[in-house]
Amino acid sequence: MHGDQILGEVLAQPPVAGGVRMDGADILVLSPTPTHPPDQGNRKRIYAICKELQARGARVHFVYYPQEWWFEFLPHDLVGEMTAAWDSFHIVPTSRHTYNPPAGQDYTIDEWWDESIATTLKWLFKRQHFDAFIVNYAFMSKALELAPPNVLRILDTHDLFTGRRQLLEQHGLKPEFFYTTREQESIAVQRAQLVWAIKDEEAVIYRSMANVPCITMPHAEPSAPVSRIRRFDDEGVLVIGMLGSGNVINVQNARAFVEAALPIFEARGAKVLIRYVGSMCARLGELANIDGVDLAGPVATVDAFYRDVDLVVIPLAFSTGLKIKAVEAFAAGVPIVAMGHALEGIPVEHAWHQCQTMEEVAEVCCEIAQRPELLTALTAATHATHTRMQHQVQAALDATIARIHRRPTVVVTVDHAF
């Protein structure tokens, strides 16, 4: 079967529909991350889950602890958008700065906790019944202790923080954001009745921490194919692109890929241009004048990035969590070449989604530069993987809803005299 036929059959498959309904359920969600604008990976995940819950008939009550903006800045327009998006919206007044260095070598699990969160939650639990309480991130898990016994307590982990400091230090990087020990993260797990891991590899670790049910709740973007995908320009140059924020992991991997790939492109005589896009470009200034590298910087929309490259590459040799940018690329329907580690948690089958080294990614790019027709079958593999991702999310939500114990209706029958 030709690549065009494969792609046609994949695109002809029906869209993935939502599963078990939860009409009338009230779900309380606590997050230190806003849902608007949904322009970062963690925001996109929280937004997508909350919207899916609403699509299944639930009412979502969103409690936002503005950890990112602290005291200095709270965009009123974004607060308005979040108020409109959710069935109720509450802002927790911040009483302290949380992004401080740890007291010890690693953070304790409650080191970023703010007692003002407890004040708000106690008030909400007194005035309204909730069927489930979703807490985002392990460092907010203390909030789970405040939920009444009849509320399903769910911890959405997003990322494994155990050993994160050691991982970064092994690659010569200074630790950033939150990092803790297995002993401390297990405290967070024990506070929950259900744990959501973002990928299977992390679910195994969480299950070993405590006797608490843990299911994999991956992230899948709605299908959003780009209107036009670039194809080789008049000079026959294959433009490969990587989109990334300015975190140290993206920056380190981007540097390493240039070092590994450019000699291979030159040795094979392949016309390949590496285009880096996003805020990571601000930290890659030393690559600005290197032939074969284009630092495009931030773009107005993700679509603008996808339209300007022939192929998306995800050459991450190390990282944590699920790569939301990879999830976006699958939803966009673009051809992808990636290292297997970069796509952990994503149900891939194509060999070029499971490269073992950066050098192998570069070799594959050379082959595509010489045989551009290979992009068609690679695009079909993208669509097939995206469909599997959507099914995984629906199944995880079904499994979660099955654990929610709804309020029973009690009918009392008495004699008419009473």
PyMOL commands that set and color helices and strands:
alter all, ss='L'
color gray80, all
select helices_A, chain A and resi 3-11+41-55+76-85+115-127+138-146+164-170+182-190+200-209+248-268+279-283+285-287+302-307+324-332+340-343+351-353+358-370+374-401
alter helices_A, ss='H'
color red, helices_A
select strands_A, chain A and resi 26-31+59-64+88-91+132-136+152-156+194-197+214-216+238-243+272-277+293-297+311-314+336-338
alter strands_A, ss='S'
color yellow, strands_A
deselect
rebuild
show_as cartoon
